[in-house]
Amino acid sequence: MANKLISEIPLPKSIANVFAARNISTAKDALSLTEFELMELLDVGLREVRSALSLISEMVAPPYQTALSLMEQRFKSEHLGGHFPTGLKGLDSALCGGIPFGVLTELVGPAGIGKTQFCLKLSLLASLPTKYGGLDGRVVYVDVESKFRSKRLLEIGLRSFPEIFQMKEMAQEMAHRILVLRPTSLSEFTQSFILLIEEDLTDIGILCCAIYPPSLEKIKVSLLQNQVKMLVIDSMAALVSGEHEQGVRRQQPLSWHISFIKSLAEFSRIPVVVTNQVRSQNHDETSQYSFQVQNRGETNETPTRYDSHLVAALGIHWAHSVTIRLVLEAKSGQRFIKVAKSPMSPPLAFPYHITSSGISLLSEEGMELMGPEINSIHCQGLLPTIAFTESEDYKLLGFSGRTFVMENIH
């Protein structure tokens, strides 16, 4: 706005001509001079200079918004689908409606805690018709570590929405909408993304993707044309590790790929859910993110010590890239999901367990967290592997076998 031309500002013709005669052509030229400098340069009085500067400033000043107008905009965006409900009422309430559209939401926690279970349920929900609370669209599921289980997905569907999944045609239609990709690195993910969403899949499964140079604009257009309503990456840490293990110089730095994924979310206005692993933290390491509450009396020279020695992988640059961070952890045999980072919620923890219908909260009332507890990650007394028994309905859907056991599922 500072480069706005003086000729485009509705100044009195007499003063506008003087500005033009003195080669003051932009708002920046005028506002960079003092009133007395302008009086001398333009050879006009103080009143005319002040009147002109006031009008120029008004025309180029950025518009302001009140708290009320921002609140009204938020309610409007939520009405138009600004958040996607997870089905966990307490968590949805804390997040003002659920997983937000257009940003990155991260699930971080140790292996076996339920990250993939959460992603499966979200993918299923997104594929459902709108009358069932879904997005009625396709889901791109990036399954880096081969944790995706189609039978488990259908079991969650049968237990949660029996009126849909007990009908073979409807179950197959919902499964057809979830497109599974298994890249081994960030580069392969970006390069093969176009082919995945343009391919007409006939069944839920794995697509072997060719590799060719990606076009970001083409990807964005394809997302819209193919009704892709959610992107799940499970897990981001594994994608980054695959990039290092290729033994060749990376084509793009991590920051480029983060920008690529965020651009897809912002342009397409879809929820993007990304899982992340944990790593060990030594005693002398500081894990003080800008969104983490620092205890009184602590300084930057005295790093915070944590009871837990697990922290999220990928570092601080990645931490600042995600808008929502949900930490899944276990303490004394009980699982908790924590809202560790959110612009719309205080830090809260909800106890949960995993059932045949997916993740369920044990209490809709979140426990507020303070200090280091917000970002610490515990893995104490994790419950043993759970076995679910398939129902006879699976035979109707074309599946065989009696028992499905959750193994090595994040």
N, C-alpha and C positions, 0 to 999 in steps of 0.2 A: 504493500500500500504506500510505502514511502516514495516509490518511484512513479506515483500517479502524476500525470501531467497537470500543470497549472491551468492549461487551456480546457481541461475537463472539469474543473472546479467552477461552480457558478459565482465567480467574483464579479463585482461591478466592472463594467467594461473599461472604465477609465483606469482603475488600478491594475486590471489584467493586462492592459496594453503596456503599462509601465514595467511590469514584471517581464514581459516578453522583450521589451527594448533593452533591459539590463541582463538578458540571457539567464534569467532565473526560470527554468523550464519545468522543474519537478517540485513536489512537495518537500522532498528531502533538501533541495537547494534552499528553499525558503526557511524551513524549520531549523536548519543548521546555523543560521545567523541570528544575532540578538536583535531586539527591537531597535536599538539605537543604530546598529549597523545597517539595518533595512531603511531606517529613516534617512540616513546619509546617502545610501546607495540609490534609493528610489526618489529621494527629494520630495517626500510627503510627510504629513504630520503624524504624531504618535497615535492619534485616534484611528486614522486610516490603516496604519500598520497593525494595530492590535485587532481591529475588526477583520482584516484579511487573514492574520495568523489564526484567529479563533475559528474562522470558517474552514481554513485549510486543515487544522487539527481535527475538527469535527468530521471532516470527510475521510481522513486517512486513519483515524483511531480505530483499533479493533473493536468490534461490538462486544458489549458485556452481557452477561446473563445473570439473572437472580437465582437464588436457591429454589424459589417457587417454580420458575420456568424449567429448571433442570429436573425437578421432581416430576413435573407434568410430562416432560419428554420421556423420562424413565418409565412412567406408567404407560405411556403410549407405546413405547418400544416393547414392553412386556406383553401388552395386548396383541401386538403384531407378531409375537413369537420371539421375544428377546432372550428367553431362558427355556431350556428343555428339562422338564421334570424327570428326576431319576426314579421316582416311585418310593423313595425314602422320605417320608413327610417331614421329619425333623431336619434333615439335611437340606431339603428343598426350601424349607422356610428360612433356614440360616443363609442360604445363597439367593434369597429373594426370588425364588421360582425354580431354581435348578441350575444345571450346567449352562453358562452363558454362551450365546452365539457370537461368533466372530473373534474369539480369543482362544488361547491355549489353556486347557485344564489338565493339571498333572496329578497322577496317582503314584505315590512313591511309598515303598515299603519293602521288607525282606521277602525272600522267596517263600511261597506257600501261604501268604497272608490273605490272598483273595483279589489281587489286582485284575487278573484275567477274568475271574468270575464277575467282577463289576463291569468290565468291558463287554463281556458277552451279553449281560443283561441290558446294558445301554444300547448295544447294537440291535438287539432284538426289539427293544422299545421303539427305536428310531424307524425300524422297518414297518411297524404296525400302521394300520389306517388311522387317520386323525380322530375318528370317533372313539378309538380305544386309547387316545392320548399319545399316539405316535406321530411321526413326521411324514409317513406315507411316502417314503423314498428309499433310495439305495444307500448302503453303508460301505465305505472302503475300509477294510480291516487289514492293517499291515502286521502280519504275524511273523516277527523276526525270528523268534526262538521256537517255532512250531508248537506253540501251546494251545492253539485254537482247536476245539473239539466240537464237531458238528452235532454229535449225539448229545453232548451236554447242552448245547444251545437249544436243541429241540426239547430236551427234558425241561429246561427252564420255561420254554413256551407252553408245554403241556400243563405244567403245574400252575403257571401264572395266568394263562389265557386258554383254558380248555375249550371254550366255545369256538376258538379259531383253529387251534392246532390238533383237535381231534378229527378235523376234516383234512384228508390227505391233500386235496388240491390247494387249500388255503395254506397249509403248512409248507408245501413245496414252494408256493408263491413267496412266502416270507423268507424262506431259505435262499431262494433265487436272488433276492434283493441284497444279500450280503456278499460282497466281492472280496475275496481273500488274496492277498499278495504276500509273497515271502522273499523279499530282497535280502541281500547279505551285507549291504553297506548303504550309507547315505547317498552316495553317487548313483548306485543302482536304483534306489528308491525314486530319486528325482527323474532319472532317465526312463524308467519303465512305467511311470504313473499314467501317461497318456494312453498307452496300449491297454492298461487294465480297465479304465473306465469306459473305453470305447468298445471293448470286446463284449459280444453278446453271449453271456454265460448261460449254459443250459442247466446247470446244477451247481449247488454249493460245492466248492472245492478249491484247488490250488491252480492258479494260472501261471504257466511258465512264460515269463515276459522277455521279449526281445529288448535289446538295448540300443537306443539311438538318441541323438541330441534332443533334449526337451525344449519345448516352447511354453513359457509361463502363461502367456496370453491364451494359447490354445488349450492348456490345461484348465484355466479358469472358465473358458467358454464350455468346455466339455463337462465340467462339473455341473453347470447350470442345465445344459441340454440333456444330460443323463440323470437328472433329478437326484444327484448325490447330496444327501442331507446330513451326513456325519462322516468324519474321518477319525479312525482309531489307529494309533501307533503303539504296538506292544512288542518290544520296548525301545525307547529312544537310546538308552545306554548301550543296548546290544547293536543298534545301527552304527553308533559311533565306534564301538569296539571293532566291528567288521570293517570299518574304513581303515583303521590302523593295521589290521591283520592282512590286508591285501598286499602289503609289501611294496607298494608303489606310492609315489607322491600323490597326495590327495588333490583332486581336481579343484575343489573349493574348500575354504575353511568352514568350521562348524557354524560360525556366525552367518555365513551365506545360506546354509541349509535352514537355520532357524528362521531367517528372514523369509525364505521361500515358503515354509510351512505357515508362518503367521500371515503372509500375503494371501495364501489360499483361504485361510479362515476369515480374514477381513473382507476380501472381495466377495466370497460366496455366502457370507453370513451364516456359516454352519458351525456347530460345536465341534471342536477338535480336542480329543482326549488322548493323552500321551502318558504311558507308564514309564517309570524310572526306577532304577535299582538303587541299592544302598552300598556304601563302602565304609571301611573302618576309619575311625578318626583317632589320631593319637592325642595324648593328653595336652600337648602344647599347641595344638592346632586351634586357631580361632575360626569359629563358624558364625560370625556376627553379621548377618544380612541386614540390610537397611530396614527391612520390614519386621525384624525381630526385636522384641522389647528388651531393653537392657536394664538390668537391675541397678537401683540407686547405689551409688558408691563405687560402681565399676567404671573403669576407664578403658580406653583403647590400649593402654599399656599393660593392663591386667586382663588377659583373655579369659572369657567365661569357661568354667569347667563344667562338663556335663556328666550326669550319671551314666547315660548311654554313650557308647562309642561308635554308633552308627549315624551316618549323615547321608543325605541325598547325593547321588553321583552327579557328574557333569559340571560341578563347580558353580561359582557365583554368577557368571554371565548367563548360564542357562536359567538359574533361579530367578533372575530379573526378567527373563523372557516370558515366563508363565504368569498368567493373571491369577489363576486359582491353583493353590497347592493343597491337595488332600493327602495326609499321611495316614497310612494303614499300618498298625502296629499291634503287638501282643504283650500284655502285662499280666503275669500270674495266671496264664491260661485263658485270659479274656481278650478278645479282639476289640480294637477301637479304631474308628475313623475320625481323624482330626482335621478341622479346617485350620490349617497352619498359615495360609496366606490368602487373603481375599479383600478386595476393596469395599465389599458391602457387608461383611460379617466380622464379629469379634472372634478370637480363637476359641473354638468349641470342640469337644470330644463326644462322640456317640458310640456306645457299645453296640456291637453287632455280632451276628453269627451267620454261617452259611448253611442254607437248607437246599432242598431239592428245587425250590423255586428261585434260588439265587441268594444274594445278600439281603438280610433283613435286620433292621434296627431293633434292639432290645428295649430301647427307650427313645421317645421322640424329643425328650428334653436334653439338650446338650449341656455338658459340664464346661464351664468357662475355665480357660487355661491362663497361666501367668508365667512370665519370665522364660527361662531356658526350656521349660516343659513344652513350649509351643512347637519348637523345631527339633527336639530330641526324638529319636526313633528307637523304640524298645522292641526286643524280640525275646521275651521271657516266657517260657512255658507254653510255646505254641502248641495248639491242639493237634492231635495226630490226624493222619489222613482219614477222610470221611468217605464211606462207600454209599452210593445211592443205587437203588434197585430199579431197573427199567420196568415199566408197566407193559401190559399186553398191547397197549395202544401203539407201541413201536412197530409191531408186526403190520398194523394197518398202514403205517407210513412207509413200509418197505425196508425196515431195519430189522436185523436179527440179533440175537444175543439176549442175555438176561441181566447182566450186571455191568454197570459202568463205575469205575473207580477213579476218583480224582487223584492223579499222580503228577507231581512236579508242576502244579498249576500255580502261577503267581497270583 
